[in-house]
Amino acid sequence: MITVAILGGGFMGASHAANYKALGDRVRVKTVGSRPSTRAAAVAESLGAELNPDLDAAIRDPEIDVVDVCLPTGLHRQTTEAALAAGKHVFLEKPIALTLEDADAIVAAAEKSDRFFMVGLVLRFWPEYVELRRRIAGGELGRPLAVSTFRLSPPADWNQWMADPAQSGGVPVDLLVHDFDQMNWLLGTPRKVYARAPHPGHVVATVDYDGAQGIGEGSMAMPKSYPFSSNVRVLCERGVAEYGFSAAPAEDGGNIGPSDAPRGLRLYPADGDPVTVPVESTDPWGPEIAYFVECVEQGRAPEQGTGAQARLALAVSLAAAASLESGRPEDVSA
Ligand SMILES: NC(=O)c1ccc[n+]([C@@H]2O[C@H](COP(=O)([O-])OP(=O)(O)OC[C@H]3O[C@@H](n4cnc5c(N)ncnc54)[C@H](OP(=O)(O)O)[C@@H]3O)[C@@H](O)[C@H]2O)c1
């Protein structure tokens, strides 16, 4: 059995808690490390775990095998470095960090340690995105030429810090990082980014790849009445693959509740009728947790959500943020 400390008892802490719980007796969450709050207490209680406001003590606890970091992004580096130094495996929520300096320090600490490290690049595990990538890599639609995405949300209503770009990185770092990682996965090495903000908190970014193009729209400024929605459409030489997701508001707070969108990936081949490829109907945040637990159980390093992948996605995000400032296309830092 693997013993886990979840750091941060907020929105993602609650999601991770439910997904560890779903793994039954393979995992025990012993501790929720978080400053005292009603919601952190509820997360701890849902697991029969202790709530410990002393994050260092939670990290150093010799019974803990895995530290799962669900704290605000500005705390990612110090907690991940401390956990790796204490000999713990680390699952870290996205984005890896707010700066490339911090991301590089985290990646270096993970490489130096003999523990496993993974970043929650959740779309790499989200069933429809997994199927999309499998189909594209299999070549049935030909080479991918363009990836168009959107990720549109009302302002987060479960915390204050996310609305402050100094703490969250704003739309390019906090939201679009998901889609930039997908573009990288599908299209290869990102070269240049041009981003504009037609409205505060609403960003449109184009990303140049070698012989292919990405375009992503991200918003933290949709009306409250607009459901959290995301979409990915991949134009290939011989057809199109597309998946859309839309979530109802959560009953207990948070604007991402259960999805009312039909599951499945749509394929539009150049020479045939459209088809819907069904996928397993799971909590889409579950498979990344199950994968990391399996890696730890089996003693094998994660191949998805690596530090290098997370660092590259952040590099695109930061180039987009720089482009918003400069008004010009910006190179993606190698
Ligand atoms: N993969 C995804 O789909 C996804 C979605 C959303 C967020 N995220 C990422 O997940 C991470 C956490 O985001 P979130 O939305 O879960 O944030 P959140 O709801 O604000 O939760 C953060 C938790 O950490 C606690 N906390 C904050 N500062 C602390 C400190 N200095 N010491 C101890 N505890 C502290 C908060 O306490 P209080 O309860 O007192 O506020 C809260 O329980 C971020 O990196 C974010 O980008 C990922």
The ligand as an SDF file (V2000), in Angstrom:
LIG
                    3D

 48 52  0  0  0  0  0  0  0  0999 V2000
   -5.4790   20.0500  -13.7030 N   0  0  0  0  0  0  0  0  0  0  0  0
   -6.4820   20.8870  -13.6200 C   0  0  0  0  0  0  0  0  0  0  0  0
   -7.4850   20.7280  -14.3100 O   0  0  0  0  0  0  0  0  0  0  0  0
   -6.4170   22.0130  -12.6360 C   0  0  0  0  0  0  0  0  0  0  0  0
   -7.5810   22.7450  -12.3160 C   0  0  0  0  0  0  0  0  0  0  0  0
   -7.4900   23.7490  -11.3540 C   0  0  0  0  0  0  0  0  0  0  0  0
   -6.2760   24.0250  -10.7420 C   0  0  0  0  0  0  0  0  0  0  0  0
   -5.1660   23.3150  -11.0820 N   0  0  0  0  0  0  0  0  0  0  0  0
   -3.8560   23.6000  -10.4460 C   0  0  0  0  0  0  0  0  0  0  0  0
   -3.8740   23.0140   -9.1480 O   0  0  0  0  0  0  0  0  0  0  0  0
   -3.1440   23.8320   -8.2120 C   0  0  0  0  0  0  0  0  0  0  0  0
   -4.0880   24.2000   -7.0530 C   0  0  0  0  0  0  0  0  0  0  0  0
   -5.2010   24.9020   -7.5750 O   0  0  0  0  0  0  0  0  0  0  0  0
   -6.6280   24.8610   -6.8560 P   0  0  0  0  0  0  0  0  0  0  0  0
   -7.6110   25.3800   -7.8350 O   0  0  0  0  0  0  0  0  0  0  0  0
   -6.8490   23.5400   -6.2240 O   0  0  0  0  0  0  0  0  0  0  0  0
   -6.3860   25.9640   -5.7200 O   0  0  0  0  0  0  0  0  0  0  0  0
   -7.2750   26.1820   -4.4110 P   0  0  0  0  0  0  0  0  0  0  0  0
   -8.6580   25.6710   -4.6360 O   0  0  0  0  0  0  0  0  0  0  0  0
   -7.1060   27.5960   -4.0210 O   0  0  0  0  0  0  0  0  0  0  0  0
   -6.6020   25.2190   -3.3240 O   0  0  0  0  0  0  0  0  0  0  0  0
   -5.3460   25.5000   -2.7440 C   0  0  0  0  0  0  0  0  0  0  0  0
   -5.2850   24.9000   -1.3610 C   0  0  0  0  0  0  0  0  0  0  0  0
   -4.0100   25.2040   -0.7720 O   0  0  0  0  0  0  0  0  0  0  0  0
   -4.2300   25.8830    0.4780 C   0  0  0  0  0  0  0  0  0  0  0  0
   -3.1500   26.8470    0.6690 N   0  0  0  0  0  0  0  0  0  0  0  0
   -2.9380   27.9840   -0.0290 C   0  0  0  0  0  0  0  0  0  0  0  0
   -1.8110   28.6080    0.3970 N   0  0  0  0  0  0  0  0  0  0  0  0
   -1.3390   27.8580    1.4050 C   0  0  0  0  0  0  0  0  0  0  0  0
   -0.2160   27.9790    2.2600 C   0  0  0  0  0  0  0  0  0  0  0  0
    0.6400   29.0050    2.1520 N   0  0  0  0  0  0  0  0  0  0  0  0
    0.0000   27.0150    3.1870 N   0  0  0  0  0  0  0  0  0  0  0  0
   -0.8560   25.9760    3.3100 C   0  0  0  0  0  0  0  0  0  0  0  0
   -1.9450   25.8000    2.5170 N   0  0  0  0  0  0  0  0  0  0  0  0
   -2.1860   26.7300    1.5680 C   0  0  0  0  0  0  0  0  0  0  0  0
   -5.5730   26.5580    0.3260 C   0  0  0  0  0  0  0  0  0  0  0  0
   -6.0960   26.8730    1.5950 O   0  0  0  0  0  0  0  0  0  0  0  0
   -7.5590   27.5260    1.7790 P   0  0  0  0  0  0  0  0  0  0  0  0
   -8.4930   26.3410    1.7420 O   0  0  0  0  0  0  0  0  0  0  0  0
   -7.4860   28.2250    3.0840 O   0  0  0  0  0  0  0  0  0  0  0  0
   -7.7580   28.4560    0.6280 O   0  0  0  0  0  0  0  0  0  0  0  0
   -6.3420   25.4830   -0.4130 C   0  0  0  0  0  0  0  0  0  0  0  0
   -6.8130   24.4770    0.4670 O   0  0  0  0  0  0  0  0  0  0  0  0
   -2.6580   25.0460   -9.0060 C   0  0  0  0  0  0  0  0  0  0  0  0
   -1.3260   24.8670   -9.4030 O   0  0  0  0  0  0  0  0  0  0  0  0
   -3.5780   25.0800  -10.2220 C   0  0  0  0  0  0  0  0  0  0  0  0
   -2.9880   25.6560  -11.3730 O   0  0  0  0  0  0  0  0  0  0  0  0
   -5.2190   22.3170  -11.9950 C   0  0  0  0  0  0  0  0  0  0  0  0
  1  2  1  0
  2  3  2  0
  2  4  1  0
  4  5  1  0
  4 48  2  0
  5  6  2  0
  6  7  1  0
  7  8  2  0
  8  9  1  0
  8 48  1  0
  9 10  1  0
  9 46  1  0
 10 11  1  0
 11 12  1  0
 11 44  1  0
 12 13  1  0
 13 14  1  0
 14 15  2  0
 14 16  1  0
 14 17  1  0
 17 18  1  0
 18 19  2  0
 18 20  1  0
 18 21  1  0
 21 22  1  0
 22 23  1  0
 23 24  1  0
 23 42  1  0
 24 25  1  0
 25 26  1  0
 25 36  1  0
 26 27  1  0
 26 35  1  0
 27 28  2  0
 28 29  1  0
 29 30  1  0
 29 35  2  0
 30 31  1  0
 30 32  2  0
 32 33  1  0
 33 34  2  0
 34 35  1  0
 36 37  1  0
 36 42  1  0
 37 38  1  0
 38 39  2  0
 38 40  1  0
 38 41  1  0
 42 43  1  0
 44 45  1  0
 44 46  1  0
 46 47  1  0
M  CHG  2   8   1  16  -1
M  END
$$$$
